[in-house]
Amino acid sequence: MITGRLILVRHGETEGNVARRLDTKLPGTPLTEDGVAQARELGERLHWEKPIGIFSSAALRARQTAEHALSTMDLDIEHTVLEGLHEVQAGDLENRSDHDSHHTFHSIYAQWHIGLLDQQIPGGESGRQVLDRFVPVIENLRAEHLSRGEHTIVVIAHGAAIRLIAAYLASIPPQFALASHLRNTQSIELGAVSDGSWHCLRWGSLLPPFGTEAESAEDPMG
């Protein structure tokens, strides 16, 4: 039985996304004008989900997305910033946009999805470090808000981190998770199951079962 829903949302478009930069350090770049419009449209969509709370990473782009989304929602809910929800840290590749840097980042990221979590981005994070900081925050939110009453909560964070976390929690096939990028303000919806597990209810615009079909984003962090 599903006891609640978690909607993991990628932030709106940023200057870094447009430049195809590996922009991961806090506080990061702000939303573009298009990103603000995306965030406001997100709020209009989320209004119908009737979430009981919106949470975001500490990154400027995630905080701005949450605030602009809330501005269009006629709901008495709050936005809370939580530590640990920031993007996968690119380390020595930070702010680079060249092909070799993208290839290095995604080669290591792909290894995490097949269980090689101790592989580390040069000067950055390993997959295990990302899971160790992100998953406890999600599980705390679950315990506080999704254990009864079939509530919905929204977490606004980052594309690479969201895909890794959702695939890990809901046992999504690695090749699907790797190929299925999220465009700005797209989301993954997880259902909290009464036995303590998670079930993926939706990935972007795709519904289960998840196989070879995939979606893609044009920037590297999607």
TIRO-2110 file (N, C-alpha, C; in Angstrom, 1 decimal):
// TIRO-2110
0.8, -1.2, 0.0, N, 1, A
0.0, 0.0, 0.0, CA, 1, A
0.9, 1.3, 0.0, C, 1, A
0.5, 2.2, -0.8, N, 2, A
1.2, 3.5, -0.9, CA, 2, A
0.7, 4.4, 0.3, C, 2, A
1.7, 4.8, 1.1, N, 3, A
1.3, 5.7, 2.3, CA, 3, A
1.6, 7.2, 2.0, C, 3, A
2.2, 7.5, 0.9, N, 4, A
2.5, 8.9, 0.6, CA, 4, A
3.3, 9.0, -0.7, C, 4, A
3.4, 10.2, -1.2, N, 5, A
4.2, 10.4, -2.4, CA, 5, A
5.2, 11.5, -2.3, C, 5, A
6.4, 11.2, -2.9, N, 6, A
7.5, 12.1, -2.9, CA, 6, A
7.7, 12.5, -4.4, C, 6, A
7.7, 13.8, -4.6, N, 7, A
7.9, 14.3, -6.0, CA, 7, A
9.3, 15.0, -6.0, C, 7, A
10.2, 14.4, -6.7, N, 8, A
11.6, 14.9, -6.8, CA, 8, A
11.7, 15.8, -8.1, C, 8, A
11.9, 17.1, -7.9, N, 9, A
11.9, 18.0, -9.1, CA, 9, A
13.2, 18.5, -9.3, C, 9, A
13.6, 18.6, -10.6, N, 10, A
14.8, 19.3, -11.0, CA, 10, A
14.5, 20.8, -11.1, C, 10, A
15.4, 21.6, -10.7, N, 11, A
15.3, 23.1, -10.7, CA, 11, A
15.0, 23.6, -12.1, C, 11, A
14.7, 24.9, -12.2, N, 12, A
14.5, 25.6, -13.4, CA, 12, A
15.8, 25.9, -14.1, C, 12, A
15.7, 26.3, -15.3, N, 13, A
16.9, 26.6, -16.2, CA, 13, A
17.8, 27.7, -15.5, C, 13, A
19.1, 27.5, -15.6, N, 14, A
20.1, 28.4, -15.1, CA, 14, A
21.1, 28.9, -16.2, C, 14, A
21.9, 29.9, -15.9, N, 15, A
22.9, 30.3, -16.8, CA, 15, A
23.9, 29.2, -17.1, C, 15, A
24.2, 28.4, -16.1, N, 16, A
25.1, 27.3, -16.2, CA, 16, A
24.6, 26.2, -17.2, C, 16, A
23.3, 26.0, -17.1, N, 17, A
22.6, 25.0, -18.0, CA, 17, A
22.8, 25.4, -19.4, C, 17, A
22.5, 26.7, -19.7, N, 18, A
22.5, 27.2, -21.0, CA, 18, A
24.0, 27.1, -21.6, C, 18, A
25.0, 27.4, -20.8, N, 19, A
26.4, 27.3, -21.2, CA, 19, A
26.9, 25.8, -21.2, C, 19, A
26.1, 24.9, -20.7, N, 20, A
26.4, 23.5, -20.6, CA, 20, A
27.7, 23.3, -19.7, C, 20, A
27.7, 24.0, -18.6, N, 21, A
28.8, 23.9, -17.6, CA, 21, A
28.4, 22.9, -16.5, C, 21, A
29.5, 22.3, -16.0, N, 22, A
29.3, 21.4, -14.9, CA, 22, A
29.3, 22.3, -13.6, C, 22, A
28.1, 22.9, -13.4, N, 23, A
27.9, 23.9, -12.3, CA, 23, A
27.3, 23.2, -11.1, C, 23, A
28.2, 22.9, -10.1, N, 24, A
27.7, 22.1, -9.0, CA, 24, A
28.0, 22.7, -7.6, C, 24, A
28.9, 23.6, -7.5, N, 25, A
29.3, 24.1, -6.2, CA, 25, A
28.2, 25.1, -5.7, C, 25, A
28.0, 25.1, -4.3, N, 26, A
27.1, 26.0, -3.7, CA, 26, A
27.7, 27.4, -3.7, C, 26, A
27.0, 28.5, -3.9, N, 27, A
25.5, 28.5, -4.1, CA, 27, A
25.1, 28.3, -5.5, C, 27, A
26.0, 28.4, -6.5, N, 28, A
25.7, 28.2, -7.9, CA, 28, A
25.0, 29.4, -8.6, C, 28, A
24.7, 29.2, -9.8, N, 29, A
24.2, 30.2, -10.7, CA, 29, A
22.7, 30.4, -10.5, C, 29, A
22.1, 31.6, -10.8, N, 30, A
20.7, 31.8, -10.6, CA, 30, A
19.9, 31.3, -11.8, C, 30, A
18.6, 31.4, -11.7, N, 31, A
17.7, 31.0, -12.8, CA, 31, A
17.8, 32.1, -13.8, C, 31, A
17.6, 31.7, -15.1, N, 32, A
17.4, 32.6, -16.2, CA, 32, A
15.9, 33.1, -16.2, C, 32, A
15.6, 34.0, -17.1, N, 33, A
14.2, 34.4, -17.2, CA, 33, A
13.3, 33.3, -17.6, C, 33, A
13.8, 32.4, -18.4, N, 34, A
13.1, 31.2, -18.8, CA, 34, A
12.9, 30.3, -17.6, C, 34, A
14.0, 30.2, -16.8, N, 35, A
13.9, 29.4, -15.6, CA, 35, A
12.9, 29.9, -14.6, C, 35, A
12.8, 31.2, -14.4, N, 36, A
11.7, 31.7, -13.6, CA, 36, A
10.3, 31.4, -14.1, C, 36, A
10.1, 31.5, -15.4, N, 37, A
8.9, 31.1, -16.0, CA, 37, A
8.6, 29.6, -15.8, C, 37, A
9.6, 28.8, -16.0, N, 38, A
9.4, 27.4, -15.7, CA, 38, A
9.0, 27.1, -14.3, C, 38, A
9.6, 27.8, -13.4, N, 39, A
9.3, 27.6, -11.9, CA, 39, A
7.9, 28.0, -11.6, C, 39, A
7.4, 29.1, -12.2, N, 40, A
6.0, 29.5, -12.0, CA, 40, A
5.0, 28.5, -12.6, C, 40, A
5.4, 28.0, -13.8, N, 41, A
4.5, 26.9, -14.4, CA, 41, A
4.5, 25.7, -13.6, C, 41, A
5.7, 25.4, -13.0, N, 42, A
5.8, 24.2, -12.0, CA, 42, A
4.8, 24.4, -10.9, C, 42, A
4.8, 25.6, -10.3, N, 43, A
3.8, 25.9, -9.2, CA, 43, A
2.4, 25.6, -9.6, C, 43, A
2.0, 26.0, -10.9, N, 44, A
0.7, 25.8, -11.3, CA, 44, A
0.4, 24.3, -11.4, C, 44, A
1.4, 23.5, -11.8, N, 45, A
1.2, 22.1, -11.9, CA, 45, A
1.1, 21.5, -10.5, C, 45, A
2.0, 21.9, -9.6, N, 46, A
2.0, 21.3, -8.3, CA, 46, A
0.8, 21.7, -7.4, C, 46, A
0.2, 22.8, -7.8, N, 47, A
-1.0, 23.2, -7.0, CA, 47, A
-2.0, 22.1, -7.0, C, 47, A
-2.2, 21.4, -8.1, N, 48, A
-3.2, 20.3, -8.1, CA, 48, A
-2.8, 19.0, -7.4, C, 48, A
-1.5, 18.9, -7.1, N, 49, A
-1.0, 17.8, -6.3, CA, 49, A
-1.3, 18.0, -4.8, C, 49, A
-1.6, 19.2, -4.4, N, 50, A
-1.8, 19.5, -3.0, CA, 50, A
-0.8, 19.0, -2.0, C, 50, A
0.5, 19.4, -2.3, N, 51, A
1.6, 19.0, -1.4, CA, 51, A
1.4, 19.6, 0.0, C, 51, A
1.9, 19.0, 1.0, N, 52, A
1.9, 19.6, 2.4, CA, 52, A
3.1, 20.3, 2.7, C, 52, A
4.1, 20.2, 1.8, N, 53, A
5.4, 21.0, 2.1, CA, 53, A
6.3, 20.9, 0.8, C, 53, A
7.1, 22.0, 0.7, N, 54, A
8.1, 22.0, -0.4, CA, 54, A
9.4, 22.2, 0.3, C, 54, A
10.4, 21.3, -0.1, N, 55, A
11.7, 21.3, 0.4, CA, 55, A
12.7, 21.5, -0.7, C, 55, A
13.8, 22.1, -0.4, N, 56, A
14.8, 22.3, -1.5, CA, 56, A
16.2, 22.2, -1.0, C, 56, A
17.1, 22.0, -2.0, N, 57, A
18.5, 22.1, -1.6, CA, 57, A
18.9, 23.5, -1.3, C, 57, A
20.1, 23.7, -0.8, N, 58, A
20.6, 25.1, -0.5, CA, 58, A
21.1, 25.8, -1.7, C, 58, A
21.2, 25.2, -2.8, N, 59, A
21.6, 25.9, -4.1, CA, 59, A
20.7, 27.0, -4.4, C, 59, A
21.2, 28.1, -4.9, N, 60, A
20.4, 29.3, -5.3, CA, 60, A
19.3, 28.9, -6.3, C, 60, A
19.6, 28.1, -7.3, N, 61, A
18.7, 27.7, -8.3, CA, 61, A
17.5, 26.9, -7.8, C, 61, A
17.8, 26.1, -6.8, N, 62, A
16.7, 25.3, -6.2, CA, 62, A
15.8, 26.1, -5.3, C, 62, A
16.5, 27.0, -4.5, N, 63, A
15.7, 27.9, -3.7, CA, 63, A
14.8, 28.8, -4.5, C, 63, A
15.4, 29.4, -5.6, N, 64, A
14.6, 30.3, -6.4, CA, 64, A
13.4, 29.5, -7.1, C, 64, A
13.7, 28.3, -7.5, N, 65, A
12.6, 27.5, -8.1, CA, 65, A
11.5, 27.3, -7.1, C, 65, A
11.8, 26.9, -5.9, N, 66, A
10.8, 26.7, -4.9, CA, 66, A
10.0, 28.0, -4.6, C, 66, A
10.7, 29.1, -4.5, N, 67, A
10.0, 30.3, -4.1, CA, 67, A
9.1, 30.8, -5.3, C, 67, A
9.5, 30.7, -6.5, N, 68, A
8.7, 31.1, -7.7, CA, 68, A
7.5, 30.2, -7.8, C, 68, A
7.8, 28.9, -7.6, N, 69, A
6.7, 27.9, -7.7, CA, 69, A
5.6, 28.2, -6.6, C, 69, A
6.0, 28.5, -5.4, N, 70, A
5.1, 28.8, -4.3, CA, 70, A
4.3, 30.0, -4.6, C, 70, A
4.9, 31.0, -5.3, N, 71, A
4.2, 32.2, -5.6, CA, 71, A
2.9, 32.1, -6.4, C, 71, A
2.8, 30.9, -7.1, N, 72, A
1.7, 30.7, -8.0, CA, 72, A
0.7, 29.6, -7.4, C, 72, A
1.0, 29.2, -6.2, N, 73, A
0.2, 28.1, -5.5, CA, 73, A
-0.6, 28.7, -4.4, C, 73, A
-1.9, 28.5, -4.5, N, 74, A
-2.8, 29.1, -3.5, CA, 74, A
-3.0, 28.1, -2.4, C, 74, A
-1.9, 27.8, -1.8, N, 75, A
-1.9, 26.8, -0.7, CA, 75, A
-1.1, 27.3, 0.5, C, 75, A
-1.5, 27.0, 1.7, N, 76, A
-0.9, 27.4, 2.9, CA, 76, A
0.2, 26.5, 3.3, C, 76, A
1.3, 26.5, 2.5, N, 77, A
2.5, 25.6, 2.8, CA, 77, A
3.7, 26.4, 2.8, C, 77, A
4.8, 25.9, 3.3, N, 78, A
6.1, 26.6, 3.5, CA, 78, A
7.2, 25.9, 2.6, C, 78, A
8.2, 26.7, 2.4, N, 79, A
9.4, 26.2, 1.7, CA, 79, A
10.5, 26.1, 2.8, C, 79, A
11.1, 24.9, 2.8, N, 80, A
12.2, 24.7, 3.8, CA, 80, A
13.4, 24.2, 3.1, C, 80, A
14.5, 24.9, 3.4, N, 81, A
15.8, 24.5, 2.8, CA, 81, A
16.5, 23.5, 3.7, C, 81, A
17.0, 22.4, 3.0, N, 82, A
17.6, 21.3, 3.8, CA, 82, A
19.0, 21.0, 3.3, C, 82, A
19.9, 20.8, 4.2, N, 83, A
21.3, 20.5, 3.8, CA, 83, A
21.3, 19.0, 3.3, C, 83, A
22.3, 18.8, 2.4, N, 84, A
22.5, 17.4, 1.9, CA, 84, A
21.8, 17.1, 0.6, C, 84, A
21.0, 18.0, 0.0, N, 85, A
20.3, 17.8, -1.2, CA, 85, A
20.9, 18.4, -2.4, C, 85, A
22.2, 18.9, -2.3, N, 86, A
22.8, 19.6, -3.4, CA, 86, A
23.3, 18.6, -4.5, C, 86, A
23.7, 19.2, -5.6, N, 87, A
24.1, 18.4, -6.8, CA, 87, A
25.3, 17.6, -6.5, C, 87, A
25.5, 16.5, -7.3, N, 88, A
26.8, 15.8, -7.3, CA, 88, A
27.9, 16.7, -7.5, C, 88, A
28.9, 16.7, -6.7, N, 89, A
30.0, 17.7, -6.8, CA, 89, A
31.1, 17.3, -7.8, C, 89, A
31.3, 18.2, -8.8, N, 90, A
32.1, 17.9, -9.9, CA, 90, A
33.6, 18.0, -9.7, C, 90, A
34.0, 18.6, -8.5, N, 91, A
35.4, 18.7, -8.1, CA, 91, A
36.2, 19.5, -9.1, C, 91, A
37.3, 18.8, -9.7, N, 92, A
38.2, 19.4, -10.6, CA, 92, A
37.6, 19.8, -11.9, C, 92, A
36.4, 19.2, -12.2, N, 93, A
35.7, 19.5, -13.4, CA, 93, A
34.7, 20.7, -13.3, C, 93, A
34.6, 21.3, -12.2, N, 94, A
33.7, 22.4, -11.9, CA, 94, A
33.8, 23.5, -12.9, C, 94, A
32.7, 23.9, -13.4, N, 95, A
32.5, 25.0, -14.4, CA, 95, A
33.1, 24.7, -15.8, C, 95, A
33.5, 23.5, -16.0, N, 96, A
34.0, 23.2, -17.3, CA, 96, A
32.9, 22.7, -18.3, C, 96, A
33.0, 23.0, -19.5, N, 97, A
32.0, 22.7, -20.5, CA, 97, A
32.5, 21.9, -21.7, C, 97, A
33.8, 21.5, -21.7, N, 98, A
34.4, 20.8, -22.8, CA, 98, A
34.0, 19.3, -22.8, C, 98, A
34.1, 18.7, -24.0, N, 99, A
33.7, 17.3, -24.2, CA, 99, A
34.4, 16.4, -23.2, C, 99, A
35.7, 16.5, -23.0, N, 100, A
36.4, 15.6, -22.2, CA, 100, A
35.9, 15.6, -20.7, C, 100, A
35.6, 16.8, -20.2, N, 101, A
35.1, 16.9, -18.9, CA, 101, A
33.7, 16.3, -18.7, C, 101, A
32.9, 16.5, -19.7, N, 102, A
31.5, 15.9, -19.7, CA, 102, A
31.7, 14.3, -19.7, C, 102, A
32.6, 13.9, -20.6, N, 103, A
32.8, 12.4, -20.7, CA, 103, A
33.3, 11.8, -19.4, C, 103, A
34.3, 12.5, -18.8, N, 104, A
34.8, 12.0, -17.5, CA, 104, A
33.7, 11.9, -16.4, C, 104, A
32.9, 13.0, -16.3, N, 105, A
31.9, 13.0, -15.3, CA, 105, A
30.9, 11.9, -15.5, C, 105, A
30.4, 11.7, -16.8, N, 106, A
29.4, 10.8, -17.0, CA, 106, A
29.9, 9.3, -17.0, C, 106, A
31.1, 9.1, -17.3, N, 107, A
31.7, 7.8, -17.2, CA, 107, A
31.7, 7.3, -15.8, C, 107, A
32.1, 8.2, -14.9, N, 108, A
32.1, 7.8, -13.4, CA, 108, A
30.7, 7.7, -12.9, C, 108, A
29.8, 8.6, -13.3, N, 109, A
28.4, 8.6, -12.9, CA, 109, A
27.8, 7.3, -13.3, C, 109, A
28.1, 6.8, -14.5, N, 110, A
27.5, 5.6, -15.0, CA, 110, A
27.9, 4.4, -14.2, C, 110, A
29.2, 4.4, -13.7, N, 111, A
29.6, 3.3, -12.8, CA, 111, A
28.8, 3.2, -11.5, C, 111, A
28.4, 4.4, -11.0, N, 112, A
27.6, 4.4, -9.8, CA, 112, A
26.3, 3.6, -10.0, C, 112, A
25.7, 3.8, -11.2, N, 113, A
24.4, 3.1, -11.4, CA, 113, A
24.5, 1.6, -11.5, C, 113, A
25.7, 1.1, -11.8, N, 114, A
25.9, -0.4, -11.8, CA, 114, A
26.5, -0.9, -10.5, C, 114, A
26.5, -0.1, -9.5, N, 115, A
27.0, -0.5, -8.2, CA, 115, A
28.4, -0.2, -7.8, C, 115, A
29.1, 0.5, -8.7, N, 116, A
30.5, 0.8, -8.3, CA, 116, A
30.5, 2.2, -7.7, C, 116, A
30.0, 2.3, -6.5, N, 117, A
29.7, 3.5, -5.8, CA, 117, A
30.9, 4.2, -5.2, C, 117, A
32.0, 3.5, -5.1, N, 118, A
33.2, 4.1, -4.5, CA, 118, A
34.1, 4.8, -5.6, C, 118, A
33.7, 4.7, -6.9, N, 119, A
34.4, 5.5, -7.9, CA, 119, A
34.2, 7.0, -7.7, C, 119, A
35.2, 7.8, -7.8, N, 120, A
35.1, 9.2, -7.4, CA, 120, A
35.5, 10.1, -8.5, C, 120, A
34.7, 11.2, -8.7, N, 121, A
35.0, 12.2, -9.6, CA, 121, A
36.3, 12.9, -9.1, C, 121, A
37.2, 13.2, -10.0, N, 122, A
38.5, 13.8, -9.6, CA, 122, A
38.2, 15.1, -8.8, C, 122, A
38.7, 15.1, -7.5, N, 123, A
38.5, 16.2, -6.6, CA, 123, A
37.0, 16.4, -6.2, C, 123, A
36.1, 15.5, -6.6, N, 124, A
34.7, 15.6, -6.2, CA, 124, A
34.2, 14.5, -5.4, C, 124, A
33.0, 14.1, -5.6, N, 125, A
32.4, 13.1, -4.8, CA, 125, A
32.4, 11.7, -5.4, C, 125, A
32.2, 10.7, -4.6, N, 126, A
31.9, 9.3, -5.0, CA, 126, A
30.4, 9.1, -4.9, C, 126, A
29.9, 8.1, -5.6, N, 127, A
28.5, 7.8, -5.5, CA, 127, A
28.0, 7.5, -4.1, C, 127, A
28.9, 6.8, -3.3, N, 128, A
28.5, 6.5, -2.0, CA, 128, A
28.4, 7.8, -1.1, C, 128, A
29.3, 8.7, -1.3, N, 129, A
29.2, 10.0, -0.6, CA, 129, A
27.9, 10.7, -0.9, C, 129, A
27.4, 10.7, -2.2, N, 130, A
26.2, 11.3, -2.6, CA, 130, A
25.0, 10.7, -1.8, C, 130, A
25.0, 9.3, -1.9, N, 131, A
23.9, 8.6, -1.2, CA, 131, A
23.9, 8.8, 0.3, C, 131, A
25.1, 8.8, 0.9, N, 132, A
25.2, 9.0, 2.3, CA, 132, A
24.7, 10.3, 2.8, C, 132, A
24.8, 11.4, 2.0, N, 133, A
24.3, 12.7, 2.5, CA, 133, A
22.8, 12.9, 2.1, C, 133, A
22.4, 12.3, 0.9, N, 134, A
21.1, 12.6, 0.4, CA, 134, A
20.0, 11.7, 0.9, C, 134, A
20.2, 10.4, 0.9, N, 135, A
19.2, 9.4, 1.3, CA, 135, A
18.7, 9.6, 2.7, C, 135, A
19.6, 9.9, 3.8, N, 136, A
19.0, 10.1, 5.1, CA, 136, A
18.0, 11.3, 5.2, C, 136, A
18.3, 12.3, 4.4, N, 137, A
17.3, 13.4, 4.3, CA, 137, A
16.0, 13.0, 3.8, C, 137, A
16.0, 12.2, 2.8, N, 138, A
14.7, 11.7, 2.2, CA, 138, A
14.0, 10.8, 3.2, C, 138, A
14.8, 9.9, 3.8, N, 139, A
14.1, 9.0, 4.8, CA, 139, A
13.6, 9.7, 6.0, C, 139, A
14.2, 10.8, 6.4, N, 140, A
13.7, 11.6, 7.5, CA, 140, A
12.4, 12.3, 7.1, C, 140, A
12.4, 12.8, 5.9, N, 141, A
11.1, 13.4, 5.4, CA, 141, A
10.0, 12.3, 5.3, C, 141, A
10.4, 11.1, 4.9, N, 142, A
9.4, 10.1, 4.8, CA, 142, A
8.8, 9.8, 6.2, C, 142, A
9.7, 9.6, 7.2, N, 143, A
9.2, 9.3, 8.5, CA, 143, A
8.3, 10.4, 9.1, C, 143, A
8.6, 11.6, 8.8, N, 144, A
7.9, 12.7, 9.3, CA, 144, A
6.6, 13.0, 8.6, C, 144, A
6.5, 12.8, 7.3, N, 145, A
5.4, 13.2, 6.5, CA, 145, A
4.6, 12.2, 5.7, C, 145, A
5.3, 11.0, 5.4, N, 146, A
4.7, 10.1, 4.5, CA, 146, A
4.3, 8.7, 5.1, C, 146, A
4.4, 8.6, 6.4, N, 147, A
4.1, 7.3, 7.1, CA, 147, A
2.6, 7.0, 7.2, C, 147, A
1.8, 8.1, 7.1, N, 148, A
0.3, 7.9, 7.2, CA, 148, A
-0.4, 9.0, 6.5, C, 148, A
-1.6, 8.8, 6.1, N, 149, A
-2.4, 9.9, 5.6, CA, 149, A
-2.3, 10.2, 4.1, C, 149, A
-1.4, 9.4, 3.4, N, 150, A
-1.3, 9.6, 1.9, CA, 150, A
-1.0, 11.0, 1.5, C, 150, A
-0.1, 11.7, 2.2, N, 151, A
0.3, 13.0, 1.9, CA, 151, A
1.3, 13.0, 0.7, C, 151, A
1.5, 14.2, 0.2, N, 152, A
2.5, 14.4, -0.9, CA, 152, A
3.4, 15.5, -0.5, C, 152, A
4.7, 15.3, -0.7, N, 153, A
5.7, 16.3, -0.4, CA, 153, A
6.6, 16.5, -1.7, C, 153, A
7.1, 17.7, -1.8, N, 154, A
7.9, 18.0, -3.0, CA, 154, A
9.4, 18.4, -2.6, C, 154, A
10.3, 17.8, -3.2, N, 155, A
11.8, 18.1, -3.0, CA, 155, A
12.3, 18.7, -4.3, C, 155, A
12.8, 19.9, -4.3, N, 156, A
13.4, 20.5, -5.5, CA, 156, A
14.9, 20.4, -5.3, C, 156, A
15.5, 19.7, -6.3, N, 157, A
17.0, 19.5, -6.2, CA, 157, A
17.6, 19.5, -7.6, C, 157, A
18.3, 18.5, -7.9, N, 158, A
19.2, 18.5, -9.1, CA, 158, A
19.2, 17.2, -9.9, C, 158, A
19.4, 17.4, -11.2, N, 159, A
19.2, 16.3, -12.1, CA, 159, A
20.0, 15.0, -11.9, C, 159, A
21.3, 15.2, -11.8, N, 160, A
22.1, 14.0, -11.6, CA, 160, A
21.9, 13.3, -10.3, C, 160, A
21.8, 14.1, -9.2, N, 161, A
21.5, 13.6, -7.9, CA, 161, A
20.2, 12.9, -7.8, C, 161, A
19.1, 13.5, -8.4, N, 162, A
17.8, 13.0, -8.3, CA, 162, A
17.7, 11.6, -9.0, C, 162, A
18.4, 11.5, -10.2, N, 163, A
18.3, 10.2, -10.9, CA, 163, A
19.0, 9.1, -10.2, C, 163, A
20.2, 9.5, -9.6, N, 164, A
20.9, 8.5, -8.8, CA, 164, A
20.1, 8.0, -7.6, C, 164, A
19.5, 9.0, -6.9, N, 165, A
18.7, 8.6, -5.7, CA, 165, A
17.5, 7.8, -6.0, C, 165, A
16.7, 8.3, -7.0, N, 166, A
15.5, 7.6, -7.4, CA, 166, A
15.8, 6.1, -7.8, C, 166, A
16.9, 6.0, -8.6, N, 167, A
17.2, 4.7, -9.1, CA, 167, A
17.6, 3.8, -8.0, C, 167, A
18.4, 4.3, -7.0, N, 168, A
18.8, 3.5, -5.9, CA, 168, A
17.6, 3.1, -5.0, C, 168, A
16.7, 4.1, -4.7, N, 169, A
15.6, 3.8, -3.8, CA, 169, A
14.6, 2.9, -4.4, C, 169, A
14.3, 3.0, -5.7, N, 170, A
13.2, 2.3, -6.3, CA, 170, A
13.7, 1.2, -7.2, C, 170, A
15.0, 0.8, -7.2, N, 171, A
15.6, -0.3, -8.0, CA, 171, A
15.2, -0.1, -9.4, C, 171, A
15.5, 1.0, -10.0, N, 172, A
15.3, 1.3, -11.4, CA, 172, A
16.4, 0.7, -12.3, C, 172, A
16.1, 0.1, -13.4, N, 173, A
17.1, -0.5, -14.2, CA, 173, A
18.2, 0.6, -14.6, C, 173, A
19.5, 0.3, -14.4, N, 174, A
20.5, 1.2, -14.6, CA, 174, A
20.5, 1.9, -16.0, C, 174, A
20.3, 1.1, -17.0, N, 175, A
20.4, 1.7, -18.3, CA, 175, A
19.3, 2.7, -18.6, C, 175, A
18.1, 2.4, -18.0, N, 176, A
17.0, 3.4, -18.1, CA, 176, A
17.3, 4.7, -17.4, C, 176, A
17.8, 4.5, -16.1, N, 177, A
18.1, 5.7, -15.3, CA, 177, A
19.2, 6.6, -15.9, C, 177, A
20.2, 5.9, -16.5, N, 178, A
21.3, 6.7, -17.2, CA, 178, A
20.8, 7.4, -18.4, C, 178, A
19.9, 6.8, -19.2, N, 179, A
19.5, 7.4, -20.5, CA, 179, A
18.4, 8.4, -20.3, C, 179, A
17.7, 8.3, -19.2, N, 180, A
16.5, 9.1, -19.0, CA, 180, A
16.8, 10.4, -18.2, C, 180, A
17.3, 11.4, -18.9, N, 181, A
17.6, 12.6, -18.2, CA, 181, A
16.3, 13.4, -17.9, C, 181, A
16.4, 14.4, -17.0, N, 182, A
15.3, 15.2, -16.7, CA, 182, A
15.5, 16.6, -17.3, C, 182, A
14.6, 17.2, -18.0, N, 183, A
14.6, 18.6, -18.4, CA, 183, A
14.3, 19.4, -17.1, C, 183, A
14.7, 20.7, -17.3, N, 184, A
14.4, 21.6, -16.1, CA, 184, A
12.9, 21.6, -15.7, C, 184, A
12.7, 21.5, -14.4, N, 185, A
11.4, 21.3, -13.7, CA, 185, A
10.7, 20.1, -14.0, C, 185, A
11.3, 19.1, -14.7, N, 186, A
10.7, 17.8, -14.8, CA, 186, A
10.9, 17.1, -13.4, C, 186, A
10.2, 16.0, -13.2, N, 187, A
10.2, 15.4, -11.9, CA, 187, A
10.1, 13.8, -12.0, C, 187, A
10.5, 13.2, -10.9, N, 188, A
10.3, 11.8, -10.7, CA, 188, A
9.4, 11.6, -9.4, C, 188, A
8.4, 10.8, -9.5, N, 189, A
7.5, 10.6, -8.4, CA, 189, A
7.7, 9.2, -7.8, C, 189, A
7.9, 9.2, -6.5, N, 190, A
8.1, 7.9, -5.8, CA, 190, A
7.0, 7.8, -4.8, C, 190, A
6.5, 6.5, -4.7, N, 191, A
5.5, 6.2, -3.7, CA, 191, A
6.1, 5.5, -2.6, C, 191, A
5.8, 6.0, -1.3, N, 192, A
6.3, 5.3, -0.1, CA, 192, A
5.4, 4.2, 0.2, C, 192, A
6.0, 2.9, 0.1, N, 193, A
5.2, 1.7, 0.3, CA, 193, A
5.2, 1.4, 1.8, C, 193, A
4.1, 0.8, 2.3, N, 194, A
4.0, 0.5, 3.7, CA, 194, A
5.0, -0.4, 4.3, C, 194, A
5.7, -1.2, 3.4, N, 195, A
6.7, -2.2, 3.9, CA, 195, A
8.1, -1.5, 4.0, C, 195, A
8.1, -0.2, 3.7, N, 196, A
9.4, 0.6, 3.9, CA, 196, A
10.1, 0.8, 2.6, C, 196, A
9.7, 0.2, 1.5, N, 197, A
10.3, 0.3, 0.2, CA, 197, A
9.7, 1.5, -0.5, C, 197, A
10.3, 1.8, -1.7, N, 198, A
9.8, 2.9, -2.6, CA, 198, A
9.4, 2.3, -3.9, C, 198, A
8.4, 2.8, -4.5, N, 199, A
7.9, 2.4, -5.9, CA, 199, A
7.9, 3.6, -6.8, C, 199, A
8.6, 3.5, -7.9, N, 200, A
8.6, 4.7, -8.9, CA, 200, A
7.3, 4.7, -9.6, C, 200, A
6.5, 5.8, -9.4, N, 201, A
5.2, 5.9, -10.1, CA, 201, A
5.3, 6.7, -11.4, C, 201, A
6.3, 7.5, -11.6, N, 202, A
6.5, 8.2, -12.8, CA, 202, A
7.9, 8.7, -12.9, C, 202, A
8.5, 8.7, -14.1, N, 203, A
9.9, 9.3, -14.3, CA, 203, A
9.7, 10.2, -15.5, C, 203, A
9.8, 11.5, -15.2, N, 204, A
9.5, 12.5, -16.3, CA, 204, A
8.1, 12.3, -16.7, C, 204, A
7.9, 12.1, -18.0, N, 205, A
6.5, 11.8, -18.5, CA, 205, A
6.3, 10.3, -18.7, C, 205, A
7.2, 9.5, -18.3, N, 206, A
7.1, 8.0, -18.5, CA, 206, A
6.5, 7.3, -17.3, C, 206, A
5.7, 6.3, -17.5, N, 207, A
5.1, 5.5, -16.5, CA, 207, A
5.7, 4.1, -16.5, C, 207, A
5.7, 3.4, -15.3, N, 208, A
6.2, 2.0, -15.3, CA, 208, A
5.4, 1.1, -16.2, C, 208, A
6.0, 0.0, -16.6, N, 209, A
7.4, -0.5, -16.3, CA, 209, A
8.4, 0.3, -17.1, C, 209, A
9.6, 0.4, -16.6, N, 210, A
10.6, 1.2, -17.2, CA, 210, A
11.6, 0.2, -17.9, C, 210, A
11.7, 0.4, -19.2, N, 211, A
12.6, -0.5, -20.0, CA, 211, A
13.5, 0.2, -20.8, C, 211, A
13.3, 0.2, -22.2, N, 212, A
14.3, 0.8, -23.1, CA, 212, A
13.9, 2.2, -23.5, C, 212, A
12.6, 2.6, -23.3, N, 213, A
12.2, 3.9, -23.6, CA, 213, A
12.8, 4.9, -22.7, C, 213, A
13.2, 6.1, -23.2, N, 214, A
13.9, 7.0, -22.4, CA, 214, A
13.6, 8.4, -22.9, C, 214, A
13.9, 9.4, -22.1, N, 215, A
13.9, 10.8, -22.4, CA, 215, A
15.2, 11.4, -22.2, C, 215, A
15.5, 12.6, -22.8, N, 216, A
16.8, 13.2, -22.7, CA, 216, A
16.7, 14.7, -22.5, C, 216, A
17.7, 15.2, -21.8, N, 217, A
17.9, 16.7, -21.7, CA, 217, A
19.1, 17.1, -22.5, C, 217, A
19.2, 18.4, -22.8, N, 218, A
20.3, 18.8, -23.6, CA, 218, A
21.5, 19.3, -22.9, C, 218, A
21.4, 19.4, -21.5, N, 219, A
22.5, 19.8, -20.8, CA, 219, A
23.1, 18.7, -19.9, C, 219, A
24.3, 18.7, -19.5, N, 220, A
24.9, 17.5, -18.9, CA, 220, A
24.4, 17.1, -17.6, C, 220, A
23.8, 18.1, -16.8, N, 221, A
23.4, 17.8, -15.5, CA, 221, A
22.0, 17.3, -15.4, C, 221, A
21.3, 17.2, -16.5, N, 222, A
19.9, 16.7, -16.5, CA, 222, A
19.8, 15.2, -16.1, C, 222, A
END
